[in-house]
Structure formats: structure tokens, C-alpha cells
Amino acid sequence: MFWKWLEDNFKYRRKCAIVFGRRRRNSVLEVSGSQKITQQQYRALLACIDYLEQHIGVYGLFVTGGSVTHVKRIFDKLKAGCPLLLDYLRSAHAPRECAMAFHQFLSLYQVQVLPQRCVDVVLGDVAGVPKRLIALDVLNLLHEEYDDTRLHFAKRYLQLMRRYTLYGYLRPTEVHAVITPYLVVPKIFLGPDLRTNMQAKSMTLLELFLLAQLLDDPSALSEQLQQACAAYRESN
């Protein structure tokens, strides 16, 4: 099932990844639409991540937008690639507005946080395969498919969502571990069939977030993937 699917589709997916990568090479980040991400916009997005990491415990982050005026102002600064965006965010103290503008930008520009090959794994015929194993495989593929700015942004985004999942609310009784994946599904799985297999996608995303720290240690990631593969083979 899972392994046969990977084997049957590997060459095709790899070829598509190379073709689409060349076609959009002038964009700093991978995008699904016609928009291109500039170096200045990329730095502004990283400034948002830096700021949000520092305010991850603000109640309502990524859920409520706060001031519409501030959201639009931050979005416009992202669009313009403002080099002083982090200074503005600190002076304005608008973490909820920053989170909303940040995700709006990713949606409008159709930024592909994960490479298509990783998305294909999650959406493939993986019924019965542990979600942790799928997540480890996706993280491992991420290192193969992306490099430079694309890889760095994917790591920063997934690790931001990990922090949000673990520390996203001031009150420890909040069910934030369940909410986070549902908020991020539209940013990872682009396309009209967004709601198809929503629960399965969200469960895999949750595992991705919780394991995202392994992106900083490829050897540990490879070791855990091998262990998870061995355990799956033994149980089947």
C-alpha cells in the first residue's frame, strides 16, 4: 500500500518537482499561482515569524484578527517588503493583527509551504499507515525537495506552528492542539478539494508540527524514520 504507492509514483513526482521548480525559480519561495515572492517580501515574512514567536502566548493568535486597520497596514508592509516591519510590529504591539496579515499574505500569494511531493504523500493511498510515520517521511522529503530560502521558510513556519500548538494560549486548559492543524490546512493543501479528508490531513499536520524540531537535526530525523519504518513492517 504505502510503500508500493511511493515506488510507483516516485519518478513522476520527482520529475514534476523539477519542472515546476525551474518554472518558478525567480520566486524566492515556491508558489502555486502567478505571483512571485521577492527577497524583500521573504525577509518581511521572516520578521513576522520572529515577532509571532515572541508573542506566541497572546490569546486569540491566528483566531481573531483584532484591528482591521492594523491588519491591512501590516499586509501592505508585507506586500511592499518593508525592511523595518519588525520595528513597526514592536512599536504597534499587534500580534493578532500580524498573525492574520501573515496568513492572508500566504493565501493570496499561494505560497507552497511544503513541496508538492510532500503534499502528495499525505494525500496518497496511506490508509492504515501511522500518522507519525507519514509525518517523518514528509519531513525527510522536505530536505530532498527544498533548499535555501524554501527550506528555511518551511522549517521556520512548521516550527512556529509547533510553538503555537504547545504554547499558543495562556490558559493550559485550552484545546489548542486540536485547533492548530485546522487553521493551517488551507495554507498547506492548496486547491478546491480542501475539505476532503479534513480530519486525516489535520492529524498528519499535528504530527508534523510536533516533530518539526527534527528539521534542525537531519541525522536524528533519519534515525527516527528508520525506526518507525521498521516498527511498521514488523506490525504488518
Secondary structure as GFF3:
##gff-version 3
##sequence-region A 1 236
A	DSSP	alpha_helix	2	23	.	.	.	ID=ss1
A	DSSP	alpha_helix	39	54	.	.	.	ID=ss2
A	DSSP	alpha_helix	68	80	.	.	.	ID=ss3
A	DSSP	alpha_helix	85	92	.	.	.	ID=ss4
A	DSSP	alpha_helix	95	108	.	.	.	ID=ss5
A	DSSP	alpha_helix	116	123	.	.	.	ID=ss6
A	DSSP	alpha_helix	131	145	.	.	.	ID=ss7
A	DSSP	alpha_helix	148	167	.	.	.	ID=ss8
A	DSSP	alpha_helix	176	188	.	.	.	ID=ss9
A	DSSP	alpha_helix	198	211	.	.	.	ID=ss10
A	DSSP	three_ten_helix	212	216	.	.	.	ID=ss11
A	DSSP	alpha_helix	218	235	.	.	.	ID=ss12
###
